[in-house]
Amino acid sequence: HLATSLPLPSERDHLRPRIDLIAFMIDIKSKYSLKNVEASLAYVDASFFLGKVCFLVTGVGRVNYCSVETNAVWKLRDIYCSPVLYCELELEGIRVATAQRLLRMLQICAGHIPGVSALSFGSLMRNSEDE
């Protein structure tokens, strides 16, 4: 399910499935997308930041057109203890690899991978980003 911002409209609450992962998309070419994500973060329950939120940064292949500074994304990563995935959606191979990575994260967050919790996975992601 996709939403352009949070909060989600309440009129469909009874039809909404459980939310296992929230992936915030930030277009590196648009300061508006960063501002929208920052505003939406206030509506996310604090428990989701324990491994069930990630930031997906798109447009990274176009560094000359960046409107969002990398430091701003890293700041979000650090404040919300959530991993950042960088991708270029215009390249099919990278788009497919990113989709597979998100799907694996979703499977873990939904509890479909035995022995791995969203919290431990989030910790592993943060450790790999630090290297």
N, C-alpha and C positions, 0 to 999 in steps of 0.2 A: 504494500500500500504506500502511496506517495502523498505527501502533503507539502505545500509550499511554505508553510510556517506553522508554528504552534501558538496557541493551544488548538487542539483538534476541536471541531464543532461538536457540541454535546448532544445534538439531536440524534446522532447515530450511535451513541454509546452502547446501547443494547445489542447492536449488530457487530460491533468492533471485536475482532479476535484479540487474544492476549498479545501484548507487544513484548517480543523477546530481544530485539536489537533496534537501536536507533542509529542510523547513519546520517550524519549531517553533511550535506554537500556544500563545499565552498569552491566557487569558480575563482581561480586565482586572478582572472581578468576583471573581476567585478567587486568593488568595495561594498556594493549593495548586498551581495550574497553573504559576505562576512558579517555585516550589520544585521542581516536577517537571522543568521545563525545565532549571533550573540543575543539578540532579543528573544529568540525561541528557547534558548537554554534555561531561562528563568521558569519555564513551564514544565521542565523535566524533574520528576521526583528524584531526590538525592540518591536513592538506592540504585538507580539506573547507572550511576557513574561508577558502580562497582563491577565493571566489566561488560556493560550492556550498551555502551555508547562508543561510537568511533566518528572520526572526522575524515571525510573523503574529499581530498583536494584535487580538483580537475583543472585541466589546462596547463599542466606543468611543462609541457613541451614548448610553450610559447613565452619563455622568460622575458623577451623584449616587450611583451604586452601586459606584464604583471601590474595589477593595481593593488594587490594585497601583499603585504610584506610577509616573508616567511616567519619572521619573529612573532607576528600576530598569531599565526597558526600554532607555533610552538608554545606560545603563552596559553592558548586554549588547552592544548595537550597537557601542559603542566598543571593548570588550575583545576581541570576536570579529570585529571588522571586517566585520560582516554587516549587510545592509539590514533595515529594519523596514517592514512593510506594516501599515497600520491599516485595519480594516474593521468593518462592522456586518453580521453574517451574517443578521440578521432582515429586512433590506431587499433585495429581489430584485435591483434594479439594481446596488447596491454589491456584492452577492454575486457576480453575474455578472462585473462588471468586475474584481473581485479574482481570480476563477478564471481569467479571460483573462490577467491579469498574471502569475499563477503559472505558467500554461501557457507563456507566452512565456519566462519565466525558465528553465523546465525545458527548453525547446527549445534555448536558448542553452547551458545547462549540459551538455546531452547532445551538443552539437556539431552540431546540425542547422541552425544559422544560420551560413552562411559569413561569415568575416571578423570574427566577434565571439566572443571567448572568455569563459568564465565569470569569469575574473580581470578582464578589461577592463570587463565589464558590472558587476561588483561595485564597481569603482572609480567608474564613472559613477553608480551608485545612491548611493554615499556622497557624491559631490559634489552631487547634487541634494538630498540630505537636509540638507546644510549651508546651503543657500540659504534 
